[in-house]
């Protein structure tokens, strides 16, 4: 187990990885439920995960499981949110270096 006290970035990385794994898994679970007409995962749940940093995992899950690929809000919205998150990180980094 990595020592999180000596490397705080490891905690952020592990949290990011966990959110993305959950997003990927939820995409598969929702596809499974859709095929069997079961109770579905709400779309806002996916977008909350995306806003928390899970855009790569959710988007990859949608592509792998071929789920919600006809919804423009997912196919355009998720990458757009991800781009804005990356730009925000770059902006904060630049401000912190000044």
C-alpha positions in Angstrom: 0.0 0.0 0.0 1.5 3.4 -1.0 2.2 5.8 1.8 -0.3 8.6 1.2 1.2 10.9 3.8 4.5 11.2 1.9 2.8 11.7 -1.5 -0.5 13.6 -1.4 -0.8 13.3 -5.2 -1.2 9.5 -4.8 -4.4 10.1 -2.9 -5.8 12.3 -5.7 -4.7 9.8 -8.3 -6.4 6.9 -6.4 -9.6 8.9 -5.9 -9.6 9.8 -9.6 -9.1 6.2 -10.6 -11.9 5.0 -8.2 -14.4 7.5 -9.6 -13.5 6.5 -13.2 -13.9 2.8 -12.4 -17.3 3.4 -10.8 -18.3 5.4 -13.9 -17.2 2.7 -16.2 -18.9 0.0 -14.2 -22.2 2.0 -13.9 -22.2 2.3 -17.7 -22.1 -1.4 -18.0 -24.7 -2.0 -15.3 -27.1 0.5 -16.9 -26.7 -1.2 -20.3 -27.4 -4.6 -18.7 -30.5 -3.1 -17.0 -31.7 -1.4 -20.2 -31.5 -4.7 -22.1 -33.7 -6.4 -19.5 -36.1 -3.5 -18.9 -35.1 -3.2 -15.3 -34.8 -0.1 -13.1 -32.3 2.2 -14.6 -29.6 4.5 -13.3 -30.6 8.1 -13.6 -28.8 10.2 -16.1 -28.0 12.8 -13.5 -25.9 10.2 -11.6 -23.7 9.8 -14.7 -23.3 13.6 -15.0 -22.5 13.9 -11.3 -19.7 11.3 -11.7 -18.5 13.2 -14.8 -18.4 16.5 -12.8 -16.4 14.8 -10.0 -13.7 13.8 -12.5 -15.1 10.6 -13.9 -15.5 11.8 -17.5 -12.9 9.4 -19.0 -14.4 6.3 -17.2 -18.0 7.1 -18.0 -17.3 8.0 -21.6 -15.2 4.9 -22.2 -17.9 2.8 -20.6 -20.5 4.3 -22.9 -18.3 3.4 -25.9 -17.3 0.0 -24.8 -20.9 -1.1 -23.9 -22.4 0.9 -26.8 -24.8 2.6 -24.4 -26.4 6.0 -24.8 -24.4 6.6 -27.9 -27.4 8.2 -29.6 -27.8 10.9 -26.9 -26.1 14.1 -27.9 -26.0 15.2 -24.2 -23.7 12.2 -23.5 -21.7 12.0 -26.7 -21.0 15.7 -26.8 -21.6 16.9 -23.2 -19.2 14.5 -21.5 -16.2 15.3 -23.7 -17.0 19.0 -23.4 -17.1 18.9 -19.6 -13.8 17.0 -19.7 -12.2 19.6 -21.9 -13.4 22.4 -19.5 -12.0 20.5 -16.5 -8.6 20.1 -18.2 -8.6 23.8 -19.1 -9.5 24.7 -15.5 -6.6 22.6 -14.2 -4.2 24.3 -16.6 -5.6 27.7 -15.7 -5.1 27.0 -11.9 -1.6 25.6 -12.6 -0.7 28.8 -14.5 -2.1 31.0 -11.8 -0.2 29.1 -9.1 3.1 29.5 -11.0 2.7 33.3 -11.4 
